[in-house]
């Protein structure tokens, strides 16, 4: 996922529209937003759902 975002950012940085001061600031802001998301929420995991298990398998969960 991170490699895909990095590749996308490199592709956007090579466009003519993002080579202005506003474009650079926009790319910086987007990169900061993505980086903070990875830092703050990267360790969260979803709990497995026990509602989908049959009745005889619920004691295993």
KENUFI-354286 format. One record per residue (C-alpha): x, y, z; chain; residue number from 1. Coordinates in nm, 4 decimals. Example, Ala and Ser with C-alpha at 12.3 -4.5 7.8 and 13.67 -1.06 7.14 Angstrom:
// KENUFI-354286
{x->1.2300, y->-0.4500, z->0.7800, unit->A, pos->1};
{x->1.3670, y->-0.1060, z->0.7140, unit->A, pos->2};
END
This chain:
// KENUFI-354286
{x->0.0000, y->0.0000, z->0.0000, unit->A, pos->1};
{x->0.2778, y->0.2413, z->0.0907, unit->A, pos->2};
{x->0.4631, y->0.1671, z->-0.2332, unit->A, pos->3};
{x->0.1484, y->0.2365, z->-0.4338, unit->A, pos->4};
{x->0.1037, y->0.5716, z->-0.2595, unit->A, pos->5};
{x->0.4690, y->0.6605, z->-0.3128, unit->A, pos->6};
{x->0.4444, y->0.5760, z->-0.6821, unit->A, pos->7};
{x->0.1301, y->0.7875, z->-0.7123, unit->A, pos->8};
{x->0.2984, y->1.0800, z->-0.5409, unit->A, pos->9};
{x->0.5976, y->1.0553, z->-0.7740, unit->A, pos->10};
{x->0.3658, y->1.0475, z->-1.0744, unit->A, pos->11};
{x->0.1766, y->1.3533, z->-0.9469, unit->A, pos->12};
{x->0.5027, y->1.5384, z->-0.8776, unit->A, pos->13};
{x->0.6075, y->1.4969, z->-1.2404, unit->A, pos->14};
{x->0.2931, y->1.6723, z->-1.3708, unit->A, pos->15};
{x->0.3244, y->2.0325, z->-1.4864, unit->A, pos->16};
{x->0.0347, y->2.1538, z->-1.2672, unit->A, pos->17};
{x->0.1999, y->2.0384, z->-0.9440, unit->A, pos->18};
{x->0.5278, y->2.2149, z->-1.0144, unit->A, pos->19};
{x->0.3859, y->2.5472, z->-0.8983, unit->A, pos->20};
{x->0.4059, y->2.6674, z->-0.5371, unit->A, pos->21};
{x->0.0386, y->2.5764, z->-0.4780, unit->A, pos->22};
{x->0.0893, y->2.2307, z->-0.6271, unit->A, pos->23};
{x->0.3957, y->2.1649, z->-0.4132, unit->A, pos->24};
{x->0.2058, y->2.2759, z->-0.1043, unit->A, pos->25};
{x->-0.0850, y->2.0493, z->-0.1998, unit->A, pos->26};
{x->0.1438, y->1.7481, z->-0.2468, unit->A, pos->27};
{x->0.3138, y->1.8227, z->0.0842, unit->A, pos->28};
{x->-0.0213, y->1.8459, z->0.2634, unit->A, pos->29};
{x->-0.1453, y->1.5222, z->0.1084, unit->A, pos->30};
{x->0.1785, y->1.3438, z->0.1966, unit->A, pos->31};
{x->0.1586, y->1.4735, z->0.5523, unit->A, pos->32};
{x->-0.2020, y->1.3552, z->0.5796, unit->A, pos->33};
{x->-0.1133, y->1.0038, z->0.4567, unit->A, pos->34};
{x->0.1972, y->0.9828, z->0.6781, unit->A, pos->35};
{x->0.0088, y->1.0844, z->0.9897, unit->A, pos->36};
{x->-0.2590, y->0.8296, z->0.9058, unit->A, pos->37};
{x->-0.0011, y->0.5527, z->0.8906, unit->A, pos->38};
{x->0.1628, y->0.6688, z->1.2136, unit->A, pos->39};
{x->-0.1569, y->0.7150, z->1.4134, unit->A, pos->40};
{x->-0.3703, y->0.4302, z->1.2812, unit->A, pos->41};
{x->-0.1258, y->0.1789, z->1.1355, unit->A, pos->42};
{x->-0.1264, y->-0.0506, z->1.4386, unit->A, pos->43};
{x->-0.5052, y->-0.0872, z->1.4655, unit->A, pos->44};
{x->-0.6492, y->-0.4289, z->1.3844, unit->A, pos->45};
{x->-1.0084, y->-0.5418, z->1.3457, unit->A, pos->46};
{x->-1.1405, y->-0.8058, z->1.5825, unit->A, pos->47};
{x->-1.2664, y->-1.1222, z->1.4120, unit->A, pos->48};
{x->-1.6428, y->-1.1383, z->1.4020, unit->A, pos->49};
{x->-1.7960, y->-1.4195, z->1.6077, unit->A, pos->50};
{x->-2.1467, y->-1.3676, z->1.4649, unit->A, pos->51};
{x->-2.0557, y->-1.5505, z->1.1426, unit->A, pos->52};
{x->-1.9466, y->-1.8702, z->1.3198, unit->A, pos->53};
{x->-2.1884, y->-2.1616, z->1.3528, unit->A, pos->54};
{x->-2.3198, y->-2.2332, z->1.7053, unit->A, pos->55};
{x->-2.0942, y->-2.5357, z->1.7593, unit->A, pos->56};
{x->-1.7794, y->-2.3354, z->1.6670, unit->A, pos->57};
{x->-1.8465, y->-2.0354, z->1.8939, unit->A, pos->58};
{x->-1.6821, y->-2.1991, z->2.1950, unit->A, pos->59};
{x->-1.3527, y->-2.2057, z->1.9978, unit->A, pos->60};
{x->-1.3445, y->-1.8266, z->1.9480, unit->A, pos->61};
END
